[in-house]
């Protein structure tokens, strides 16, 4: 709801969204090659967090992770719908209805192998992370109830006929054919936009500046950087204000010997310090799985690096309390051996 309100009531953002269709219609009228384009809103002091490729002063954005585009001018949103009814406790009995199946036919096992069901529920799912955008402060959403609905809290009785009440299903013994694994389409799980109050660094500003200094040594290192959101389910994954914590993941390859290192730096806007983790994964297969386990282990271990999981690799911890970015860079380089 906040997303639609932000899109509709922010004129520049709305015009940018509509430009996708207007530019496409213009290209079709000129019989040009069809491709989607968008005219970015002309908003000053916009901060963008993205995955991409830098060449000089130009950037190719591969994935838009977050932005603080123009915000909203309202603080509250009221939502009305006839399905919204205020539930009132009533002393009456709760009714259940029996469900009868007429002319029931026994289930027969299908022996034709070509017509048996295929099970694709266990296929690998690609989880596409949500894109964050900053609304500060986000508007509060209020439901406006159109009426009331009585909810009986008394004993349960069974009704053989009539309407209303929950259906009590009778147990039926069925036979299912064996499923076979199949399916060629790999499912993708898309997640929605995520509203946040702060998109600017989350306490990683000094670390990012240090990595930018490392990037300038192009004759020594090949460097790429990404941001990973911590998985939900534990208190450590969230800040006190409800914002999801992030981890900055940096890949470093030493050009002289082709050694590969991964540097983990956890965002600490709450002031809590955590050592920088340096892990060498040279000659390891399925590196993404190992990285995922390290991050998950940090969450399950309440914000401490899980030594048992790290013992499988060559790793080091780097303390950086009260260090400026240059001192931090020197300390990092001394551990890239």
C-alpha contacts under 8 A as a table, 3 or more apart, distances in Angstrom:
res1	aa1	res2	aa2	distance
1	X	4	X	5.33
1	X	5	X	6.21
1	X	141	X	7.95
2	X	5	X	5.13
2	X	6	X	5.96
2	X	77	X	7.97
2	X	138	X	7.56
2	X	139	X	6.90
2	X	141	X	7.95
2	X	195	X	7.91
3	X	6	X	5.17
3	X	7	X	6.16
3	X	193	X	7.51
3	X	195	X	7.82
4	X	7	X	5.06
4	X	8	X	6.02
5	X	8	X	5.21
5	X	9	X	5.92
6	X	9	X	5.59
6	X	10	X	5.88
6	X	71	X	6.98
6	X	72	X	5.93
7	X	10	X	5.74
7	X	11	X	7.99
7	X	13	X	6.08
7	X	14	X	5.41
8	X	11	X	7.23
8	X	14	X	5.84
9	X	14	X	7.45
9	X	72	X	7.20
10	X	13	X	5.40
10	X	14	X	5.96
10	X	70	X	7.04
10	X	71	X	7.28
10	X	72	X	6.61
11	X	14	X	5.11
11	X	15	X	6.11
12	X	15	X	5.13
12	X	16	X	6.20
12	X	41	X	5.57
12	X	42	X	7.41
12	X	70	X	7.93
13	X	16	X	5.03
13	X	17	X	6.27
13	X	41	X	5.97
13	X	69	X	7.87
13	X	70	X	7.23
14	X	17	X	5.10
14	X	18	X	6.23
15	X	18	X	5.10
15	X	19	X	6.09
15	X	41	X	7.64
16	X	19	X	5.12
16	X	20	X	7.31
16	X	38	X	6.47
16	X	39	X	5.40
16	X	40	X	5.67
16	X	41	X	5.64
17	X	20	X	5.99
17	X	38	X	7.16
18	X	21	X	5.67
18	X	22	X	6.52
19	X	22	X	4.91
19	X	23	X	5.73
19	X	37	X	7.75
19	X	38	X	5.67
19	X	39	X	5.98
20	X	23	X	5.63
20	X	24	X	6.24
20	X	36	X	6.40
20	X	37	X	5.64
20	X	38	X	4.92
20	X	39	X	7.45
21	X	24	X	5.07
21	X	25	X	6.11
22	X	25	X	5.14
22	X	26	X	6.21
23	X	26	X	5.04
23	X	27	X	6.32
23	X	36	X	7.86
23	X	37	X	6.71
23	X	38	X	7.53
24	X	27	X	5.23
24	X	28	X	6.29
24	X	34	X	6.91
24	X	35	X	7.07
24	X	36	X	6.46
24	X	37	X	7.32
25	X	28	X	5.10
25	X	29	X	6.25
26	X	29	X	5.20
26	X	30	X	6.51
27	X	30	X	5.16
27	X	31	X	6.06
27	X	32	X	5.12
27	X	33	X	7.07
27	X	34	X	6.61
28	X	31	X	4.81
28	X	32	X	6.00
28	X	33	X	7.77
28	X	34	X	6.90
29	X	32	X	7.71
43	X	46	X	6.37
43	X	69	X	7.17
43	X	70	X	6.94
46	X	67	X	7.24
46	X	68	X	6.01
46	X	69	X	5.97
47	X	67	X	5.66
47	X	68	X	5.72
47	X	69	X	7.60
47	X	199	X	7.74
47	X	200	X	6.98
48	X	64	X	7.69
48	X	65	X	7.71
48	X	66	X	5.90
48	X	67	X	4.51
48	X	68	X	6.97
49	X	64	X	6.59
49	X	65	X	5.37
49	X	66	X	5.03
49	X	67	X	6.19
49	X	199	X	7.89
50	X	61	X	6.42
50	X	62	X	7.33
50	X	63	X	5.61
50	X	64	X	4.60
50	X	65	X	4.86
50	X	66	X	6.76
51	X	61	X	6.03
51	X	62	X	5.50
51	X	63	X	5.06
51	X	64	X	6.63
51	X	65	X	7.19
51	X	225	X	7.73
51	X	226	X	6.33
52	X	59	X	6.66
52	X	60	X	5.26
52	X	61	X	4.38
52	X	62	X	4.77
52	X	63	X	6.76
53	X	59	X	5.64
53	X	60	X	5.07
53	X	61	X	6.75
53	X	62	X	7.63
54	X	57	X	7.17
54	X	58	X	5.88
54	X	59	X	4.55
54	X	60	X	6.47
55	X	58	X	5.40
55	X	59	X	6.38
61	X	64	X	6.80
64	X	67	X	7.99
64	X	131	X	6.68
65	X	130	X	7.43
65	X	131	X	4.85
65	X	132	X	6.20
66	X	131	X	5.35
66	X	132	X	4.35
66	X	133	X	5.21
66	X	134	X	7.76
66	X	199	X	6.77
67	X	132	X	6.59
67	X	133	X	4.84
67	X	134	X	6.27
67	X	199	X	6.53
68	X	71	X	7.55
68	X	133	X	5.55
68	X	134	X	4.58
68	X	135	X	7.16
68	X	199	X	6.52
69	X	133	X	7.24
69	X	134	X	7.06
71	X	134	X	7.41
71	X	135	X	5.42
71	X	136	X	7.02
72	X	75	X	7.96
72	X	135	X	7.07
74	X	77	X	7.93
74	X	139	X	6.65
75	X	137	X	7.68
75	X	138	X	7.07
75	X	139	X	4.37
75	X	140	X	6.24
76	X	139	X	4.84
76	X	140	X	4.65
76	X	141	X	5.95
76	X	142	X	7.42
77	X	139	X	6.45
77	X	140	X	6.03
77	X	141	X	4.75
77	X	142	X	6.10
78	X	141	X	5.95
78	X	142	X	4.84
78	X	143	X	5.94
78	X	144	X	6.48
79	X	141	X	7.25
79	X	142	X	6.14
79	X	143	X	5.03
79	X	144	X	5.84
80	X	84	X	7.25
80	X	143	X	6.29
80	X	144	X	5.04
80	X	145	X	6.79
80	X	146	X	7.29
81	X	84	X	5.49
81	X	144	X	7.46
81	X	145	X	7.33
81	X	146	X	6.80
82	X	85	X	7.27
82	X	145	X	7.55
82	X	146	X	5.51
82	X	147	X	7.72
83	X	146	X	7.55
84	X	143	X	7.37
84	X	144	X	7.11
84	X	145	X	4.98
84	X	146	X	6.03
84	X	147	X	7.32
85	X	145	X	5.03
85	X	146	X	5.77
85	X	147	X	4.88
85	X	148	X	4.81
85	X	149	X	5.92
86	X	145	X	5.99
86	X	146	X	7.92
86	X	147	X	6.27
86	X	148	X	4.55
86	X	149	X	5.96
87	X	148	X	5.81
87	X	149	X	4.80
87	X	150	X	5.81
87	X	151	X	6.39
88	X	148	X	6.77
88	X	149	X	5.95
88	X	150	X	4.81
88	X	151	X	5.90
89	X	150	X	5.87
89	X	151	X	5.02
89	X	152	X	6.10
89	X	153	X	6.71
90	X	150	X	5.83
90	X	151	X	5.60
90	X	152	X	4.71
90	X	153	X	6.21
91	X	152	X	5.62
91	X	153	X	5.64
91	X	154	X	5.69
92	X	152	X	4.97
92	X	153	X	6.42
92	X	154	X	5.36
92	X	155	X	7.93
93	X	152	X	5.75
93	X	153	X	6.46
93	X	154	X	4.27
93	X	155	X	5.02
93	X	156	X	5.85
93	X	157	X	7.11
94	X	152	X	5.50
94	X	153	X	6.65
94	X	154	X	6.05
94	X	155	X	6.08
94	X	156	X	4.86
94	X	157	X	6.55
94	X	165	X	7.06
95	X	156	X	5.88
95	X	157	X	5.36
95	X	158	X	6.08
95	X	159	X	6.71
95	X	164	X	7.60
95	X	165	X	4.91
95	X	166	X	6.76
96	X	156	X	7.09
96	X	157	X	6.25
96	X	158	X	4.93
96	X	159	X	5.97
96	X	165	X	5.13
96	X	166	X	4.88
96	X	167	X	5.57
96	X	168	X	5.98
97	X	158	X	5.75
97	X	159	X	4.80
97	X	160	X	5.85
97	X	161	X	6.58
97	X	162	X	7.64
97	X	163	X	7.98
97	X	164	X	7.96
97	X	165	X	6.43
97	X	166	X	6.22
97	X	167	X	4.83
97	X	168	X	5.69
98	X	158	X	6.96
98	X	159	X	6.49
98	X	160	X	5.56
98	X	161	X	7.49
98	X	167	X	6.01
98	X	168	X	5.10
98	X	169	X	6.54
98	X	170	X	7.53
99	X	167	X	6.37
99	X	168	X	6.22
99	X	169	X	5.59
99	X	170	X	6.69
100	X	170	X	7.78
101	X	104	X	6.07
106	X	174	X	7.77
107	X	174	X	6.09
107	X	175	X	6.19
108	X	175	X	7.09
109	X	175	X	6.63
109	X	176	X	6.61
109	X	177	X	5.83
110	X	113	X	7.83
110	X	115	X	7.69
110	X	116	X	7.07
110	X	177	X	6.51
111	X	116	X	7.96
112	X	115	X	5.63
112	X	116	X	6.73
113	X	116	X	5.38
116	X	177	X	6.76
116	X	178	X	7.35
116	X	179	X	6.70
116	X	180	X	7.70
117	X	177	X	7.51
117	X	178	X	7.56
117	X	179	X	5.38
117	X	180	X	6.80
118	X	179	X	5.34
118	X	180	X	4.92
118	X	181	X	5.62
118	X	182	X	5.57
118	X	183	X	7.19
119	X	122	X	7.50
119	X	179	X	5.73
119	X	180	X	5.74
119	X	181	X	4.95
119	X	182	X	6.08
119	X	183	X	7.56
120	X	123	X	5.53
120	X	181	X	6.09
120	X	182	X	5.81
120	X	183	X	5.78
123	X	186	X	6.87
123	X	187	X	7.59
124	X	186	X	6.88
124	X	187	X	7.35
125	X	186	X	6.75
125	X	187	X	5.38
125	X	188	X	5.57
125	X	189	X	6.63
126	X	186	X	7.91
126	X	187	X	6.72
126	X	188	X	4.80
126	X	189	X	6.01
127	X	188	X	6.29
127	X	189	X	5.02
127	X	190	X	6.59
127	X	191	X	7.89
128	X	188	X	7.32
128	X	189	X	6.14
128	X	190	X	5.31
128	X	191	X	6.37
129	X	190	X	7.36
129	X	191	X	6.24
130	X	190	X	7.62
130	X	191	X	5.08
130	X	192	X	5.57
130	X	193	X	5.47
130	X	194	X	6.16
131	X	192	X	7.22
131	X	193	X	5.05
131	X	194	X	5.95
132	X	193	X	5.81
132	X	194	X	4.58
132	X	195	X	5.71
132	X	196	X	6.39
132	X	199	X	7.68
133	X	193	X	7.31
133	X	194	X	6.47
133	X	195	X	5.41
133	X	196	X	6.05
133	X	199	X	7.15
134	X	195	X	5.99
134	X	196	X	4.91
134	X	197	X	5.24
134	X	198	X	5.83
134	X	199	X	6.00
135	X	138	X	4.99
135	X	195	X	6.54
135	X	196	X	6.18
135	X	197	X	5.51
135	X	198	X	7.84
136	X	196	X	7.64
136	X	197	X	4.96
136	X	198	X	7.37
137	X	197	X	6.07
138	X	195	X	7.49
138	X	196	X	7.64
138	X	197	X	6.95
145	X	148	X	7.61
159	X	162	X	7.27
183	X	186	X	7.89
196	X	199	X	7.02
196	X	243	X	6.35
197	X	243	X	7.38
198	X	202	X	7.31
199	X	202	X	6.88
201	X	204	X	5.05
201	X	205	X	5.52
201	X	267	X	7.92
202	X	205	X	7.60
202	X	245	X	7.96
202	X	246	X	7.89
202	X	267	X	5.76
202	X	268	X	6.82
202	X	269	X	5.33
203	X	206	X	7.64
203	X	267	X	5.43
203	X	268	X	5.40
203	X	269	X	4.55
204	X	207	X	5.25
204	X	208	X	6.09
204	X	248	X	7.81
204	X	265	X	7.97
204	X	266	X	7.78
204	X	267	X	5.55
204	X	268	X	7.37
205	X	208	X	5.23
205	X	209	X	6.20
206	X	209	X	5.08
206	X	210	X	6.18
206	X	324	X	7.59
206	X	325	X	6.00
207	X	210	X	5.02
207	X	211	X	6.30
207	X	265	X	7.68
207	X	325	X	6.91
208	X	211	X	5.12
208	X	212	X	6.17
209	X	212	X	5.03
209	X	213	X	6.40
209	X	325	X	6.49
210	X	213	X	5.17
210	X	214	X	6.48
210	X	325	X	4.68
210	X	326	X	6.50
210	X	328	X	6.74
210	X	329	X	5.75
211	X	214	X	4.86
211	X	215	X	6.18
211	X	329	X	7.38
212	X	215	X	5.02
212	X	216	X	6.75
213	X	216	X	5.54
213	X	217	X	7.59
213	X	326	X	7.74
213	X	329	X	7.51
214	X	217	X	5.73
214	X	221	X	7.76
214	X	329	X	6.83
215	X	218	X	6.10
215	X	221	X	7.10
215	X	222	X	7.38
215	X	223	X	6.13
217	X	220	X	5.52
217	X	221	X	6.27
218	X	221	X	5.43
218	X	222	X	6.51
219	X	255	X	7.31
220	X	254	X	6.06
220	X	255	X	5.61
220	X	256	X	7.05
221	X	252	X	6.42
221	X	253	X	5.58
221	X	254	X	4.84
221	X	255	X	5.63
222	X	251	X	7.96
222	X	252	X	5.71
222	X	253	X	5.08
222	X	254	X	6.63
222	X	255	X	6.96
223	X	250	X	7.04
223	X	251	X	5.62
223	X	252	X	4.72
223	X	253	X	6.60
224	X	250	X	5.77
224	X	251	X	5.22
224	X	252	X	6.83
225	X	248	X	7.11
225	X	249	X	5.81
225	X	250	X	4.38
225	X	251	X	6.28
226	X	248	X	5.90
226	X	249	X	5.20
226	X	250	X	6.33
227	X	246	X	6.51
227	X	247	X	5.72
227	X	248	X	4.62
227	X	249	X	5.95
228	X	246	X	5.52
228	X	247	X	5.15
228	X	248	X	6.35
228	X	249	X	7.04
229	X	244	X	6.83
229	X	245	X	6.18
229	X	246	X	4.45
229	X	247	X	6.33
230	X	237	X	5.50
230	X	244	X	6.98
230	X	245	X	5.98
230	X	246	X	5.78
230	X	247	X	7.07
230	X	295	X	7.20
230	X	296	X	7.59
230	X	299	X	7.36
231	X	237	X	6.55
231	X	296	X	7.06
231	X	299	X	7.64
232	X	237	X	5.87
232	X	238	X	7.83
233	X	237	X	7.39
234	X	237	X	5.76
234	X	238	X	7.81
234	X	299	X	6.72
234	X	300	X	7.16
234	X	302	X	7.82
235	X	238	X	5.88
235	X	302	X	7.74
236	X	239	X	7.43
236	X	299	X	6.11
236	X	302	X	5.79
236	X	303	X	6.23
237	X	244	X	5.93
237	X	245	X	5.49
237	X	299	X	6.61
238	X	241	X	7.81
238	X	242	X	5.60
238	X	243	X	5.57
238	X	244	X	4.58
238	X	245	X	5.49
239	X	242	X	5.31
239	X	243	X	5.33
239	X	244	X	6.34
239	X	245	X	6.45
239	X	270	X	7.26
240	X	243	X	7.48
245	X	266	X	7.90
245	X	267	X	6.44
246	X	266	X	6.41
246	X	267	X	5.71
247	X	264	X	6.68
247	X	265	X	5.67
247	X	266	X	4.42
247	X	267	X	5.84
248	X	263	X	7.97
248	X	264	X	5.95
248	X	265	X	5.15
248	X	266	X	6.26
248	X	267	X	7.39
249	X	262	X	6.81
249	X	263	X	5.74
249	X	264	X	4.97
249	X	265	X	6.63
250	X	262	X	5.59
250	X	263	X	4.98
250	X	264	X	6.68
251	X	260	X	7.28
251	X	261	X	5.96
251	X	262	X	4.78
251	X	263	X	6.55
252	X	260	X	5.83
252	X	261	X	5.18
252	X	262	X	6.31
252	X	263	X	7.78
253	X	258	X	5.85
253	X	259	X	5.60
253	X	260	X	4.55
253	X	261	X	6.38
254	X	257	X	6.00
254	X	258	X	5.11
254	X	259	X	5.40
254	X	260	X	6.66
255	X	258	X	5.17
255	X	259	X	7.65
259	X	280	X	7.81
259	X	282	X	6.33
260	X	280	X	6.01
260	X	281	X	6.32
260	X	282	X	5.57
261	X	278	X	6.67
261	X	279	X	5.58
261	X	280	X	4.51
261	X	281	X	6.34
261	X	282	X	7.60
261	X	336	X	7.49
262	X	278	X	5.82
262	X	279	X	5.21
262	X	280	X	6.37
262	X	281	X	7.46
263	X	276	X	7.00
263	X	277	X	5.64
263	X	278	X	4.61
263	X	279	X	6.43
264	X	276	X	5.91
264	X	277	X	5.02
264	X	278	X	6.52
265	X	274	X	7.98
265	X	275	X	7.61
265	X	276	X	5.20
265	X	277	X	6.72
266	X	274	X	7.04
266	X	276	X	7.67
268	X	271	X	5.61
268	X	272	X	5.73
268	X	273	X	6.57
268	X	274	X	7.87
269	X	272	X	7.57
273	X	321	X	7.70
274	X	304	X	7.72
274	X	319	X	7.73
275	X	317	X	5.85
275	X	318	X	5.40
275	X	319	X	4.87
275	X	320	X	6.95
276	X	317	X	5.66
276	X	318	X	4.95
276	X	319	X	6.43
276	X	320	X	7.64
277	X	315	X	7.19
277	X	316	X	6.05
277	X	317	X	4.81
277	X	318	X	6.40
278	X	315	X	5.47
278	X	316	X	5.15
278	X	317	X	6.20
278	X	318	X	7.57
278	X	335	X	7.84
279	X	313	X	6.80
279	X	314	X	5.95
279	X	315	X	4.35
279	X	316	X	6.61
280	X	313	X	6.56
280	X	314	X	5.42
280	X	315	X	6.21
281	X	284	X	5.45
281	X	287	X	7.14
281	X	313	X	6.80
281	X	314	X	7.55
284	X	287	X	6.24
286	X	289	X	5.61
286	X	290	X	6.89
287	X	290	X	5.14
287	X	291	X	6.22
288	X	291	X	5.09
288	X	292	X	6.10
289	X	292	X	5.08
289	X	293	X	6.26
290	X	293	X	5.14
290	X	294	X	6.31
291	X	294	X	5.15
291	X	295	X	6.39
292	X	295	X	5.27
292	X	296	X	6.07
293	X	296	X	5.01
293	X	297	X	5.85
293	X	309	X	7.73
294	X	297	X	5.06
294	X	298	X	6.33
294	X	305	X	7.90
294	X	306	X	7.48
294	X	309	X	6.71
294	X	310	X	7.19
295	X	298	X	5.13
295	X	299	X	6.56
296	X	299	X	5.17
296	X	300	X	6.21
297	X	300	X	5.07
297	X	301	X	5.90
297	X	305	X	7.17
297	X	306	X	5.77
297	X	309	X	7.26
298	X	301	X	5.10
298	X	302	X	6.43
298	X	303	X	5.26
298	X	304	X	5.56
298	X	305	X	5.20
298	X	306	X	6.01
299	X	302	X	5.28
299	X	303	X	5.67
299	X	304	X	7.84
300	X	303	X	7.61
301	X	304	X	5.59
301	X	305	X	7.11
301	X	306	X	6.37
305	X	310	X	7.83
306	X	309	X	5.64
306	X	310	X	6.32
307	X	310	X	4.91
307	X	311	X	5.85
308	X	311	X	5.36
308	X	312	X	7.63
309	X	312	X	6.17
310	X	313	X	5.63
310	X	314	X	7.62
310	X	315	X	6.84
311	X	314	X	7.19
311	X	315	X	7.79
316	X	335	X	7.36
318	X	331	X	7.47
318	X	332	X	7.24
320	X	323	X	5.54
320	X	328	X	6.32
323	X	326	X	7.98
323	X	327	X	5.90
323	X	328	X	6.01
324	X	327	X	5.51
324	X	328	X	6.24
325	X	328	X	4.97
325	X	329	X	6.10
326	X	329	X	5.03
326	X	330	X	6.37
327	X	330	X	5.16
327	X	331	X	6.26
328	X	331	X	5.13
328	X	332	X	6.17
329	X	332	X	5.07
329	X	333	X	6.21
330	X	333	X	5.21
330	X	334	X	6.31
331	X	334	X	5.26
331	X	335	X	6.74
332	X	335	X	5.34
332	X	336	X	6.60
333	X	336	X	5.13
333	X	337	X	7.87
334	X	337	X	6.86
